[in-house]
Amino acid sequence: MKKLLLLFTLILGVSVATNAQTKPAEFKFDKELNDFGKIPVNKAATIEFKFVNIGDQPLIISKVETTCGCTVPEYTQVPVKKGEAGTIKVTYNPTGAAMPFSKAITITSNAKTTTKVLYIKGETVTAPTK
């Protein structure tokens, strides 16, 4: 009985030690804010936020949400393995009056930091008349 208990304890200890050495998935973005500067009203602007998974586990993005319907995200749908890259592409469609804007893009994933926020900003301007 003592040998069985000792064996069980040893196996459990090795299992815990192995899991403790692996890092969960984690984002490392090139940048987390994009300033579009001045863009014409009714002309879409797009940016690709690039990231690398610096964790040991595959990174899985479950959803990407924006603060309004004028901002449309597209993102890597497959698990991103350790050391591999992915993207979150954001298209901003300005409508209405010329004015400054600031939008948040919220990413939910299995990463160590489960919720990550990216930002876009700029100013919409009226297009010059010809």
N, CA, C and O atoms as a printed pandas DataFrame, in Angstrom:
     atom_number atom_name residue_name chain_id  residue_number  x_coord  y_coord  z_coord
0              1         N          MET        A               1    0.828   -1.187    0.000
1              2        CA          MET        A               1    0.000    0.000    0.000
2              3         C          MET        A               1    0.881    1.262    0.000
3              4         O          MET        A               1    0.594    2.226   -0.709
4              5         N          LYS        A               2    1.954    1.241    0.804
5              6        CA          LYS        A               2    2.846    2.389    0.846
6              7         C          LYS        A               2    3.512    2.618   -0.501
7              8         O          LYS        A               2    3.687    3.758   -0.929
8              9         N          LYS        A               3    3.883    1.532   -1.167
9             10        CA          LYS        A               3    4.526    1.652   -2.481
10            11         C          LYS        A               3    3.553    2.239   -3.503
11            12         O          LYS        A               3    3.944    3.060   -4.332
12            13         N          LEU        A               4    2.305    1.824   -3.447
13            14        CA          LEU        A               4    1.282    2.317   -4.366
14            15         C          LEU        A               4    1.057    3.816   -4.130
15            16         O          LEU        A               4    0.966    4.585   -5.087
16            17         N          LEU        A               5    0.968    4.222   -2.898
17            18        CA          LEU        A               5    0.794    5.627   -2.551
18            19         C          LEU        A               5    2.008    6.449   -2.991
19            20         O          LEU        A               5    1.849    7.554   -3.510
20            21         N          LEU        A               6    3.202    5.926   -2.791
21            22        CA          LEU        A               6    4.420    6.601   -3.209
22            23         C          LEU        A               6    4.466    6.749   -4.735
23            24         O          LEU        A               6    4.834    7.807   -5.246
24            25         N          LEU        A               7    4.098    5.703   -5.452
25            26        CA          LEU        A               7    4.067    5.741   -6.910
26            27         C          LEU        A               7    3.061    6.771   -7.404
27            28         O          LEU        A               7    3.361    7.544   -8.314
28            29         N          PHE        A               8    1.878    6.788   -6.817
29            30        CA          PHE        A               8    0.845    7.751   -7.194
30            31         C          PHE        A               8    1.330    9.185   -6.958
31            32         O          PHE        A               8    1.144   10.054   -7.811
32            33         N          THR        A               9    1.943    9.426   -5.817
33            34        CA          THR        A               9    2.468   10.753   -5.481
34            35         C          THR        A               9    3.551   11.173   -6.469
35            36         O          THR        A               9    3.588   12.331   -6.885
36            37         N          LEU        A              10    4.415   10.267   -6.842
37            38        CA          LEU        A              10    5.486   10.548   -7.790
38            39         C          LEU        A              10    4.914   10.910   -9.162
39            40         O          LEU        A              10    5.350   11.880   -9.782
40            41         N          ILE        A              11    3.950   10.141   -9.628
41            42        CA          ILE        A              11    3.328   10.412  -10.939
42            43         C          ILE        A              11    2.624   11.755  -10.918
43            44         O          ILE        A              11    2.748   12.529  -11.867
44            45         N          LEU        A              12    1.890   12.047   -9.859
45            46        CA          LEU        A              12    1.188   13.323   -9.734
46            47         C          LEU        A              12    2.188   14.476   -9.709
47            48         O          LEU        A              12    1.944   15.505  -10.340
48            49         N          GLY        A              13    3.285   14.336   -9.011
49            50        CA          GLY        A              13    4.309   15.379   -8.923
50            51         C          GLY        A              13    4.944   15.672  -10.266
51            52         O          GLY        A              13    5.159   16.836  -10.601
52            53         N          VAL        A              14    5.248   14.645  -11.042
53            54        CA          VAL        A              14    5.838   14.826  -12.375
54            55         C          VAL        A              14    4.832   15.524  -13.287
55            56         O          VAL        A              14    5.211   16.407  -14.057
56            57         N          SER        A              15    3.565   15.143  -13.214
57            58        CA          SER        A              15    2.525   15.753  -14.035
58            59         C          SER        A              15    2.374   17.235  -13.722
59            60         O          SER        A              15    2.291   18.049  -14.641
60            61         N          VAL        A              16    2.339   17.597  -12.466
61            62        CA          VAL        A              16    2.214   18.995  -12.055
62            63         C          VAL        A              16    3.444   19.781  -12.486
63            64         O          VAL        A              16    3.309   20.902  -12.974
64            65         N          ALA        A              17    4.624   19.231  -12.321
65            66        CA          ALA        A              17    5.857   19.917  -12.711
66            67         C          ALA        A              17    5.900   20.152  -14.216
67            68         O          ALA        A              17    6.354   21.208  -14.655
68            69         N          THR        A              18    5.448   19.212  -14.999
69            70        CA          THR        A              18    5.430   19.357  -16.453
70            71         C          THR        A              18    4.475   20.463  -16.865
71            72         O          THR        A              18    4.827   21.295  -17.702
72            73         N          ASN        A              19    3.275   20.495  -16.297
73            74        CA          ASN        A              19    2.293   21.524  -16.638
74            75         C          ASN        A              19    2.735   22.903  -16.167
75            76         O          ASN        A              19    2.404   23.900  -16.809
76            77         N          ALA        A              20    3.458   22.986  -15.084
77            78        CA          ALA        A              20    3.901   24.272  -14.555
78            79         C          ALA        A              20    4.950   24.916  -15.462
79            80         O          ALA        A              20    5.115   26.135  -15.434
80            81         N          GLN        A              21    5.651   24.135  -16.254
81            82        CA          GLN        A              21    6.711   24.666  -17.107
82            83         C          GLN        A              21    6.186   25.209  -18.433
83            84         O          GLN        A              21    6.907   25.945  -19.106
84            85         N          THR        A              22    4.976   24.878  -18.830
85            86        CA          THR        A              22    4.441   25.386  -20.090
86            87         C          THR        A              22    3.707   26.691  -19.842
87            88         O          THR        A              22    2.911   26.808  -18.910
88            89         N          LYS        A              23    3.988   27.670  -20.692
89            90        CA          LYS        A              23    3.326   28.966  -20.579
90            91         C          LYS        A              23    2.034   28.935  -21.386
91            92         O          LYS        A              23    1.996   28.349  -22.468
92            93         N          PRO        A              24    0.972   29.559  -20.871
93            94        CA          PRO        A              24   -0.262   29.638  -21.655
94            95         C          PRO        A              24   -0.036   30.494  -22.899
95            96         O          PRO        A              24    0.962   31.208  -22.997
96            97         N          ALA        A              25   -0.955   30.418  -23.831
97            98        CA          ALA        A              25   -0.882   31.239  -25.039
98            99         C          ALA        A              25   -0.838   32.715  -24.633
99           100         O          ALA        A              25   -1.395   33.099  -23.605
100          101         N          GLU        A              26   -0.171   33.538  -25.451
101          102        CA          GLU        A              26   -0.113   34.969  -25.159
102          103         C          GLU        A              26    0.190   35.749  -26.433
103          104         O          GLU        A              26    1.010   35.337  -27.253
104          105         N          PHE        A              27   -0.498   36.897  -26.584
105          106        CA          PHE        A              27   -0.293   37.796  -27.721
106          107         C          PHE        A              27    0.968   38.629  -27.530
107          108         O          PHE        A              27    1.316   39.004  -26.411
108          109         N          LYS        A              28    1.649   38.912  -28.642
109          110        CA          LYS        A              28    2.667   39.969  -28.689
110          111         C          LYS        A              28    2.407   40.710  -29.987
111          112         O          LYS        A              28    2.743   40.224  -31.067
112          113         N          PHE        A              29    1.803   41.897  -29.879
113          114        CA          PHE        A              29    1.445   42.700  -31.041
114          115         C          PHE        A              29    2.598   43.605  -31.457
115          116         O          PHE        A              29    3.385   44.048  -30.621
116          117         N          ASP        A              30    2.689   43.879  -32.777
117          118        CA          ASP        A              30    3.649   44.870  -33.278
118          119         C          ASP        A              30    3.280   46.240  -32.719
119          120         O          ASP        A              30    4.142   47.002  -32.280
120          121         N          LYS        A              31    1.970   46.540  -32.744
121          122        CA          LYS        A              31    1.451   47.788  -32.165
122          123         C          LYS        A              31    0.011   47.539  -31.743
123          124         O          LYS        A              31   -0.651   46.643  -32.266
124          125         N          GLU        A              32   -0.470   48.335  -30.795
125          126        CA          GLU        A              32   -1.813   48.159  -30.264
126          127         C          GLU        A              32   -2.694   49.379  -30.503
127          128         O          GLU        A              32   -3.856   49.395  -30.098
128          129         N          LEU        A              33   -2.147   50.401  -31.160
129          130        CA          LEU        A              33   -2.882   51.622  -31.494
130          131         C          LEU        A              33   -2.513   52.021  -32.908
131          132         O          LEU        A              33   -1.341   52.002  -33.285
132          133         N          ASN        A              34   -3.526   52.386  -33.692
133          134        CA          ASN        A              34   -3.254   52.914  -35.027
134          135         C          ASN        A              34   -3.950   54.259  -35.171
135          136         O          ASN        A              34   -5.148   54.387  -34.921
136          137         N          ASP        A              35   -3.179   55.252  -35.577
137          138        CA          ASP        A              35   -3.727   56.577  -35.846
138          139         C          ASP        A              35   -3.820   56.730  -37.365
139          140         O          ASP        A              35   -2.803   56.818  -38.053
140          141         N          PHE        A              36   -5.050   56.761  -37.876
141          142        CA          PHE        A              36   -5.258   56.915  -39.318
142          143         C          PHE        A              36   -4.959   58.334  -39.784
143          144         O          PHE        A              36   -4.802   58.567  -40.983
144          145         N          GLY        A              37   -4.879   59.282  -38.860
145          146        CA          GLY        A              37   -4.713   60.677  -39.252
146          147         C          GLY        A              37   -6.025   61.187  -39.818
147          148         O          GLY        A              37   -7.093   60.858  -39.303
148          149         N          LYS        A              38   -5.954   61.990  -40.877
149          150        CA          LYS        A              38   -7.169   62.542  -41.488
150          151         C          LYS        A              38   -7.599   61.648  -42.642
151          152         O          LYS        A              38   -6.813   61.350  -43.541
152          153         N          ILE        A              39   -8.870   61.221  -42.602
153          154        CA          ILE        A              39   -9.423   60.406  -43.690
154          155         C          ILE        A              39  -10.749   61.018  -44.141
155          156         O          ILE        A              39  -11.498   61.548  -43.321
156          157         N          PRO        A              40  -11.041   60.947  -45.444
157          158        CA          PRO        A              40  -12.287   61.523  -45.951
158          159         C          PRO        A              40  -13.519   60.771  -45.437
159          160         O          PRO        A              40  -13.507   59.550  -45.284
160          161         N          VAL        A              41  -14.584   61.542  -45.176
161          162        CA          VAL        A              41  -15.869   60.944  -44.818
162          163         C          VAL        A              41  -16.295   60.044  -45.970
163          164         O          VAL        A              41  -16.062   60.380  -47.131
164          165         N          ASN        A              42  -16.906   58.923  -45.672
165          166        CA          ASN        A              42  -17.402   57.941  -46.649
166          167         C          ASN        A              42  -16.300   57.202  -47.411
167          168         O          ASN        A              42  -16.569   56.616  -48.459
168          169         N          LYS        A              43  -15.061   57.221  -46.902
169          170        CA          LYS        A              43  -13.983   56.445  -47.505
170          171         C          LYS        A              43  -13.396   55.529  -46.430
171          172         O          LYS        A              43  -12.834   56.008  -45.445
172          173         N          ALA        A              44  -13.526   54.224  -46.616
173          174        CA          ALA        A              44  -13.078   53.254  -45.619
174          175         C          ALA        A              44  -11.556   53.276  -45.456
175          176         O          ALA        A              44  -10.809   53.520  -46.404
176          177         N          ALA        A              45  -11.130   53.012  -44.223
177          178        CA          ALA        A              45   -9.701   52.905  -43.908
178          179         C          ALA        A              45   -9.490   51.570  -43.193
179          180         O          ALA        A              45  -10.286   51.179  -42.340
180          181         N          THR        A              46   -8.398   50.873  -43.554
181          182        CA          THR        A              46   -8.145   49.536  -43.010
182          183         C          THR        A              46   -6.739   49.442  -42.425
183          184         O          THR        A              46   -5.793   50.033  -42.945
184          185         N          ILE        A              47   -6.623   48.690  -41.337
185          186        CA          ILE        A              47   -5.334   48.416  -40.705
186          187         C          ILE        A              47   -5.288   46.945  -40.309
187          188         O          ILE        A              47   -6.304   46.369  -39.919
188          189         N          GLU        A              48   -4.114   46.342  -40.409
189          190        CA          GLU        A              48   -3.909   44.964  -39.948
190          191         C          GLU        A              48   -2.995   45.002  -38.728
191          192         O          GLU        A              48   -1.837   45.409  -38.813
192          193         N          PHE        A              49   -3.536   44.574  -37.603
193          194        CA          PHE        A              49   -2.723   44.424  -36.401
194          195         C          PHE        A              49   -2.124   43.016  -36.446
195          196         O          PHE        A              49   -2.861   42.030  -36.474
196          197         N          LYS        A              50   -0.801   42.919  -36.453
197          198        CA          LYS        A              50   -0.126   41.624  -36.519
198          199         C          LYS        A              50    0.342   41.223  -35.129
199          200         O          LYS        A              50    0.794   42.058  -34.345
200          201         N          PHE        A              51    0.225   39.919  -34.833
201          202        CA          PHE        A              51    0.672   39.420  -33.538
202          203         C          PHE        A              51    1.364   38.080  -33.692
203          204         O          PHE        A              51    1.218   37.398  -34.707
204          205         N          VAL        A              52    2.129   37.711  -32.657
205          206        CA          VAL        A              52    2.795   36.415  -32.565
206          207         C          VAL        A              52    2.375   35.792  -31.242
207          208         O          VAL        A              52    2.256   36.489  -30.235
208          209         N          ASN        A              53    2.152   34.487  -31.242
209          210        CA          ASN        A              53    1.864   33.767  -30.008
210          211         C          ASN        A              53    3.199   33.466  -29.324
211          212         O          ASN        A              53    3.981   32.656  -29.820
212          213         N          ILE        A              54    3.457   34.111  -28.195
213          214        CA          ILE        A              54    4.708   33.899  -27.482
214          215         C          ILE        A              54    4.568   32.881  -26.345
215          216         O          ILE        A              54    5.516   32.643  -25.596
216          217         N          GLY        A              55    3.381   32.285  -26.223
217          218        CA          GLY        A              55    3.163   31.241  -25.224
218          219         C          GLY        A              55    3.464   29.873  -25.806
219          220         O          GLY        A              55    3.822   29.749  -26.978
220          221         N          ASP        A              56    3.315   28.846  -24.981
221          222        CA          ASP        A              56    3.568   27.476  -25.425
222          223         C          ASP        A              56    2.318   26.797  -25.984
223          224         O          ASP        A              56    2.421   25.896  -26.817
224          225         N          GLN        A              57    1.144   27.223  -25.530
225          226        CA          GLN        A              57   -0.109   26.602  -25.966
226          227         C          GLN        A              57   -0.640   27.309  -27.208
227          228         O          GLN        A              57   -0.332   28.484  -27.410
228          229         N          PRO        A              58   -1.431   26.632  -28.052
229          230        CA          PRO        A              58   -2.056   27.305  -29.197
230          231         C          PRO        A              58   -2.985   28.430  -28.729
231          232         O          PRO        A              58   -3.721   28.271  -27.755
232          233         N          LEU        A              59   -2.943   29.550  -29.422
233          234        CA          LEU        A              59   -3.771   30.710  -29.093
234          235         C          LEU        A              59   -5.039   30.651  -29.936
235          236         O          LEU        A              59   -4.974   30.558  -31.162
236          237         N          ILE        A              60   -6.183   30.706  -29.279
237          238        CA          ILE        A              60   -7.469   30.612  -29.965
238          239         C          ILE        A              60   -8.281   31.866  -29.669
239          240         O          ILE        A              60   -8.609   32.144  -28.515
240          241         N          ILE        A              61   -8.603   32.619  -30.714
241          242        CA          ILE        A              61   -9.436   33.815  -30.563
242          243         C          ILE        A              61  -10.891   33.364  -30.655
243          244         O          ILE        A              61  -11.294   32.766  -31.652
244          245         N          SER        A              62  -11.674   33.644  -29.626
245          246        CA          SER        A              62  -13.075   33.226  -29.628
246          247         C          SER        A              62  -13.996   34.298  -30.197
247          248         O          SER        A              62  -15.012   33.972  -30.811
248          249         N          LYS        A              63  -13.655   35.586  -30.003
249          250        CA          LYS        A              63  -14.449   36.648  -30.624
250          251         C          LYS        A              63  -13.686   37.962  -30.618
251          252         O          LYS        A              63  -12.779   38.187  -29.817
252          253         N          VAL        A              64  -14.094   38.825  -31.551
253          254        CA          VAL        A              64  -13.548   40.176  -31.643
254          255         C          VAL        A              64  -14.746   41.106  -31.772
255          256         O          VAL        A              64  -15.558   40.963  -32.686
256          257         N          GLU        A              65  -14.852   42.054  -30.854
257          258        CA          GLU        A              65  -15.979   42.979  -30.835
258          259         C          GLU        A              65  -15.480   44.414  -30.995
259          260         O          GLU        A              65  -14.376   44.759  -30.573
260          261         N          THR        A              66  -16.320   45.237  -31.615
261          262        CA          THR        A              66  -15.988   46.647  -31.791
262          263         C          THR        A              66  -17.032   47.506  -31.094
263          264         O          THR        A              66  -18.078   47.008  -30.676
264          265         N          THR        A              67  -16.748   48.798  -30.969
265          266        CA          THR        A              67  -17.642   49.687  -30.245
266          267         C          THR        A              67  -18.804   50.194  -31.084
267          268         O          THR        A              67  -19.750   50.764  -30.540
268          269         N          CYS        A              68  -18.754   49.996  -32.404
269          270        CA          CYS        A              68  -19.887   50.416  -33.237
270          271         C          CYS        A              68  -19.889   49.636  -34.556
271          272         O          CYS        A              68  -18.911   48.971  -34.898
272          273         N          GLY        A              69  -20.976   49.728  -35.272
273          274        CA          GLY        A              69  -21.107   49.031  -36.545
274          275         C          GLY        A              69  -20.255   49.615  -37.657
275          276         O          GLY        A              69  -20.124   49.007  -38.719
276          277         N          CYS        A              70  -19.673   50.788  -37.428
277          278        CA          CYS        A              70  -18.825   51.420  -38.443
278          279         C          CYS        A              70  -17.428   50.809  -38.471
279          280         O          CYS        A              70  -16.631   51.114  -39.358
280          281         N          THR        A              71  -17.135   49.951  -37.504
281          282        CA          THR        A              71  -15.827   49.308  -37.411
282          283         C          THR        A              71  -16.021   47.805  -37.552
283          284         O          THR        A              71  -16.705   47.183  -36.739
284          285         N          VAL        A              72  -15.420   47.221  -38.587
285          286        CA          VAL        A              72  -15.631   45.801  -38.891
286          287         C          VAL        A              72  -14.307   45.041  -38.746
287          288         O          VAL        A              72  -13.325   45.356  -39.418
288          289         N          PRO        A              73  -14.294   44.027  -37.855
289          290        CA          PRO        A              73  -13.072   43.246  -37.684
290          291         C          PRO        A              73  -13.085   41.936  -38.471
291          292         O          PRO        A              73  -14.144   41.349  -38.693
292          293         N          GLU        A              74  -11.920   41.488  -38.883
293          294        CA          GLU        A              74  -11.688   40.154  -39.431
294          295         C          GLU        A              74  -10.462   39.643  -38.694
295          296         O          GLU        A              74   -9.547   40.416  -38.409
296          297         N          TYR        A              75  -10.428   38.346  -38.378
297          298        CA          TYR        A              75   -9.306   37.853  -37.586
298          299         C          TYR        A              75   -8.968   36.413  -37.921
299          300         O          TYR        A              75   -9.771   35.695  -38.517
300          301         N          THR        A              76   -7.778   36.001  -37.534
301          302        CA          THR        A              76   -7.308   34.641  -37.736
302          303         C          THR        A              76   -8.242   33.689  -36.997
303          304         O          THR        A              76   -8.396   33.783  -35.780
304          305         N          GLN        A              77   -8.866   32.766  -37.741
305          306        CA          GLN        A              77   -9.882   31.872  -37.184
306          307         C          GLN        A              77   -9.314   30.547  -36.677
307          308         O          GLN        A              77   -9.973   29.853  -35.903
308          309         N          VAL        A              78   -8.117   30.193  -37.096
309          310        CA          VAL        A              78   -7.523   28.910  -36.700
310          311         C          VAL        A              78   -6.611   29.126  -35.494
311          312         O          VAL        A              78   -6.110   30.233  -35.298
312          313         N          PRO        A              79   -6.385   28.086  -34.679
313          314        CA          PRO        A              79   -5.459   28.231  -33.553
314          315         C          PRO        A              79   -4.064   28.643  -34.043
315          316         O          PRO        A              79   -3.562   28.107  -35.031
316          317         N          VAL        A              80   -3.455   29.590  -33.348
317          318        CA          VAL        A              80   -2.122   30.079  -33.693
318          319         C          VAL        A              80   -1.133   29.389  -32.757
319          320         O          VAL        A              80   -1.138   29.616  -31.547
320          321         N          LYS        A              81   -0.292   28.548  -33.338
321          322        CA          LYS        A              81    0.659   27.767  -32.542
322          323         C          LYS        A              81    1.797   28.641  -32.024
323          324         O          LYS        A              81    1.985   29.773  -32.469
324          325         N          LYS        A              82    2.542   28.098  -31.084
325          326        CA          LYS        A              82    3.690   28.778  -30.487
326          327         C          LYS        A              82    4.626   29.304  -31.575
327          328         O          LYS        A              82    5.045   28.558  -32.460
328          329         N          GLY        A              83    4.947   30.596  -31.499
329          330        CA          GLY        A              83    5.873   31.203  -32.442
330          331         C          GLY        A              83    5.275   31.596  -33.777
331          332         O          GLY        A              83    5.946   32.232  -34.590
332          333         N          GLU        A              84    4.004   31.224  -34.023
333          334        CA          GLU        A              84    3.362   31.570  -35.290
334          335         C          GLU        A              84    2.661   32.916  -35.178
335          336         O          GLU        A              84    2.419   33.424  -34.083
336          337         N          ALA        A              85    2.337   33.483  -36.348
337          338        CA          ALA        A              85    1.725   34.808  -36.408
338          339         C          ALA        A              85    0.264   34.734  -36.837
339          340         O          ALA        A              85   -0.173   33.776  -37.475
340          341         N          GLY        A              86   -0.461   35.756  -36.474
341          342        CA          GLY        A              86   -1.855   35.919  -36.881
342          343         C          GLY        A              86   -2.131   37.398  -37.070
343          344         O          GLY        A              86   -1.270   38.239  -36.811
344          345         N          THR        A              87   -3.344   37.711  -37.525
345          346        CA          THR        A              87   -3.703   39.110  -37.752
346          347         C          THR        A              87   -5.124   39.402  -37.295
347          348         O          THR        A              87   -5.984   38.523  -37.232
348          349         N          ILE        A              88   -5.328   40.656  -36.985
349          350        CA          ILE        A              88   -6.665   41.184  -36.742
350          351         C          ILE        A              88   -6.767   42.401  -37.649
351          352         O          ILE        A              88   -6.110   43.419  -37.433
352          353         N          LYS        A              89   -7.606   42.268  -38.666
353          354        CA          LYS        A              89   -7.783   43.328  -39.655
354          355         C          LYS        A              89   -9.026   44.121  -39.276
355          356         O          LYS        A              89  -10.084   43.547  -39.018
356          357         N          VAL        A              90   -8.893   45.445  -39.242
357          358        CA          VAL        A              90   -9.995   46.312  -38.843
358          359         C          VAL        A              90  -10.245   47.333  -39.939
359          360         O          VAL        A              90   -9.329   48.027  -40.383
360          361         N          THR        A              91  -11.504   47.416  -40.372
361          362        CA          THR        A              91  -11.894   48.407  -41.367
362          363         C          THR        A              91  -12.857   49.396  -40.718
363          364         O          THR        A              91  -13.877   49.008  -40.148
364          365         N          TYR        A              92  -12.519   50.669  -40.816
365          366        CA          TYR        A              92  -13.363   51.739  -40.274
366          367         C          TYR        A              92  -14.055   52.423  -41.445
367          368         O          TYR        A              92  -13.396   52.882  -42.378
368          369         N          ASN        A              93  -15.392   52.491  -41.396
369          370        CA          ASN        A              93  -16.212   53.117  -42.441
370          371         C          ASN        A              93  -16.844   54.395  -41.887
371          372         O          ASN        A              93  -17.920   54.339  -41.292
372          373         N          PRO        A              94  -16.194   55.539  -42.073
373          374        CA          PRO        A              94  -16.741   56.783  -41.526
374          375         C          PRO        A              94  -17.944   57.273  -42.330
375          376         O          PRO        A              94  -17.917   57.291  -43.561
376          377         N          THR        A              95  -18.967   57.657  -41.635
377          378        CA          THR        A              95  -20.152   58.246  -42.259
378          379         C          THR        A              95  -20.566   59.459  -41.437
379          380         O          THR        A              95  -20.171   59.600  -40.280
380          381         N          GLY        A              96  -21.350   60.316  -42.032
381          382        CA          GLY        A              96  -21.850   61.471  -41.290
382          383         C          GLY        A              96  -20.907   62.652  -41.343
383          384         O          GLY        A              96  -20.221   62.879  -42.340
384          385         N          ALA        A              97  -20.883   63.399  -40.257
385          386        CA          ALA        A              97  -20.123   64.643  -40.192
386          387         C          ALA        A              97  -18.633   64.386  -39.986
387          388         O          ALA        A              97  -18.223   63.344  -39.475
388          389         N          ALA        A              98  -17.846   65.363  -40.395
389          390        CA          ALA        A              98  -16.407   65.310  -40.164
390          391         C          ALA        A              98  -16.149   65.563  -38.685
391          392         O          ALA        A              98  -16.651   66.532  -38.116
392          393         N          MET        A              99  -15.364   64.689  -38.065
393          394        CA          MET        A              99  -15.044   64.846  -36.644
394          395         C          MET        A              99  -13.980   63.833  -36.231
395          396         O          MET        A              99  -13.742   62.859  -36.945
396          397         N          PRO        A             100  -13.341   64.054  -35.087
397          398        CA          PRO        A             100  -12.378   63.078  -34.574
398          399         C          PRO        A             100  -13.092   61.791  -34.159
399          400         O          PRO        A             100  -14.268   61.817  -33.797
400          401         N          PHE        A             101  -12.372   60.661  -34.212
401          402        CA          PHE        A             101  -12.946   59.397  -33.754
402          403         C          PHE        A             101  -11.894   58.600  -32.997
403          404         O          PHE        A             101  -10.690   58.749  -33.206
404          405         N          SER        A             102  -12.394   57.752  -32.114
405          406        CA          SER        A             102  -11.556   56.839  -31.347
406          407         C          SER        A             102  -12.395   55.599  -31.098
407          408         O          SER        A             102  -13.482   55.690  -30.526
408          409         N          LYS        A             103  -11.905   54.443  -31.519
409          410        CA          LYS        A             103  -12.662   53.188  -31.414
410          411         C          LYS        A             103  -11.808   52.120  -30.748
411          412         O          LYS        A             103  -10.588   52.081  -30.910
412          413         N          ALA        A             104  -12.480   51.253  -29.995
413          414        CA          ALA        A             104  -11.816   50.137  -29.327
414          415         C          ALA        A             104  -12.218   48.832  -29.993
415          416         O          ALA        A             104  -13.366   48.659  -30.401
416          417         N          ILE        A             105  -11.276   47.927  -30.099
417          418        CA          ILE        A             105  -11.511   46.585  -30.648
418          419         C          ILE        A             105  -11.133   45.615  -29.528
419          420         O          ILE        A             105   -9.971   45.543  -29.128
420          421         N          THR        A             106  -12.121   44.869  -29.026
421          422        CA          THR        A             106  -11.896   43.983  -27.881
422          423         C          THR        A             106  -11.785   42.543  -28.348
423          424         O          THR        A             106  -12.675   42.024  -29.021
424          425         N          ILE        A             107  -10.679   41.904  -27.984
425          426        CA          ILE        A             107  -10.394   40.522  -28.382
426          427         C          ILE        A             107  -10.566   39.622  -27.164
427          428         O          ILE        A             107  -10.027   39.903  -26.094
428          429         N          THR        A             108  -11.316   38.542  -27.334
429          430        CA          THR        A             108  -11.472   37.545  -26.290
430          431         C          THR        A             108  -10.832   36.257  -26.783
431          432         O          THR        A             108  -11.092   35.814  -27.902
432          433         N          SER        A             109   -9.981   35.649  -25.931
433          434        CA          SER        A             109   -9.227   34.468  -26.351
434          435         C          SER        A             109   -8.885   33.604  -25.142
435          436         O          SER        A             109   -9.286   33.890  -24.013
436          437         N          ASN        A             110   -8.138   32.548  -25.410
437          438        CA          ASN        A             110   -7.656   31.675  -24.341
438          439         C          ASN        A             110   -6.270   32.094  -23.848
439          440         O          ASN        A             110   -5.624   31.343  -23.117
440          441         N          ALA        A             111   -5.814   33.270  -24.237
441          442        CA          ALA        A             111   -4.484   33.756  -23.844
442          443         C          ALA        A             111   -4.419   34.014  -22.344
443          444         O          ALA        A             111   -5.445   34.094  -21.668
444          445         N          LYS        A             112   -3.209   34.140  -21.843
445          446        CA          LYS        A             112   -3.006   34.460  -20.431
446          447         C          LYS        A             112   -3.795   35.721  -20.069
447          448         O          LYS        A             112   -4.460   35.771  -19.035
448          449         N          THR        A             113   -3.713   36.727  -20.924
449          450        CA          THR        A             113   -4.540   37.925  -20.807
450          451         C          THR        A             113   -5.760   37.659  -21.675
451          452         O          THR        A             113   -5.710   37.862  -22.888
452          453         N          THR        A             114   -6.855   37.207  -21.073
453          454        CA          THR        A             114   -8.003   36.715  -21.852
454          455         C          THR        A             114   -8.716   37.789  -22.655
455          456         O          THR        A             114   -9.326   37.491  -23.682
456          457         N          THR        A             115   -8.647   39.031  -22.203
457          458        CA          THR        A             115   -9.263   40.137  -22.932
458          459         C          THR        A             115   -8.190   41.156  -23.269
459          460         O          THR        A             115   -7.494   41.658  -22.387
460          461         N          LYS        A             116   -8.064   41.454  -24.546
461          462        CA          LYS        A             116   -7.056   42.400  -25.039
462          463         C          LYS        A             116   -7.796   43.468  -25.841
463          464         O          LYS        A             116   -8.732   43.150  -26.574
464          465         N          VAL        A             117   -7.387   44.724  -25.712
465          466        CA          VAL        A             117   -8.048   45.810  -26.429
466          467         C          VAL        A             117   -7.045   46.520  -27.331
467          468         O          VAL        A             117   -5.965   46.920  -26.896
468          469         N          LEU        A             118   -7.428   46.665  -28.595
469          470        CA          LEU        A             118   -6.666   47.432  -29.572
470          471         C          LEU        A             118   -7.442   48.721  -29.847
471          472         O          LEU        A             118   -8.646   48.787  -29.601
472          473         N          TYR        A             119   -6.753   49.744  -30.357
473          474        CA          TYR        A             119   -7.418   51.022  -30.579
474          475         C          TYR        A             119   -7.084   51.581  -31.963
475          476         O          TYR        A             119   -5.983   51.410  -32.485
476          477         N          ILE        A             120   -8.088   52.255  -32.531
477          478        CA          ILE        A             120   -7.870   53.049  -33.748
478          479         C          ILE        A             120   -8.393   54.450  -33.462
479          480         O          ILE        A             120   -9.334   54.633  -32.691
480          481         N          LYS        A             121   -7.769   55.426  -34.094
481          482        CA          LYS        A             121   -8.232   56.798  -33.937
482          483         C          LYS        A             121   -7.873   57.585  -35.182
483          484         O          LYS        A             121   -7.123   57.118  -36.039
484          485         N          GLY        A             122   -8.409   58.760  -35.264
485          486        CA          GLY        A             122   -8.133   59.636  -36.389
486          487         C          GLY        A             122   -9.153   60.740  -36.445
487          488         O          GLY        A             122   -9.827   61.041  -35.460
488          489         N          GLU        A             123   -9.258   61.344  -37.617
489          490        CA          GLU        A             123  -10.224   62.425  -37.815
490          491         C          GLU        A             123  -10.808   62.311  -39.215
491          492         O          GLU        A             123  -10.076   62.222  -40.201
492          493         N          THR        A             124  -12.126   62.314  -39.289
493          494        CA          THR        A             124  -12.769   62.308  -40.606
494          495         C          THR        A             124  -12.893   63.755  -41.066
495          496         O          THR        A             124  -13.203   64.651  -40.281
496          497         N          VAL        A             125  -12.646   63.961  -42.344
497          498        CA          VAL        A             125  -12.714   65.299  -42.921
498          499         C          VAL        A             125  -13.571   65.235  -44.179
499          500         O          VAL        A             125  -13.677   64.190  -44.820
500          501         N          THR        A             126  -14.179   66.366  -44.523
501          502        CA          THR        A             126  -14.972   66.405  -45.751
502          503         C          THR        A             126  -14.027   66.406  -46.940
503          504         O          THR        A             126  -12.987   67.064  -46.933
504          505         N          ALA        A             127  -14.412   65.659  -47.952
505          506        CA          ALA        A             127  -13.587   65.558  -49.157
506          507         C          ALA        A             127  -13.636   66.893  -49.901
507          508         O          ALA        A             127  -14.685   67.532  -49.973
508          509         N          PRO        A             128  -12.500   67.304  -50.449
509          510        CA          PRO        A             128  -12.507   68.558  -51.204
510          511         C          PRO        A             128  -13.384   68.427  -52.457
511          512         O          PRO        A             128  -13.393   67.383  -53.108
512          513         N          THR        A             129  -14.102   69.472  -52.779
513          514        CA          THR        A             129  -14.958   69.457  -53.973
514          515         C          THR        A             129  -14.125   69.775  -55.196
515          516         O          THR        A             129  -13.149   70.522  -55.129
516          517         N          LYS        A             130  -14.533   69.186  -56.331
517          518        CA          LYS        A             130  -13.763   69.389  -57.574
518          519         C          LYS        A             130  -14.405   70.419  -58.438
519          520         O          LYS        A             130  -13.899   70.720  -59.519
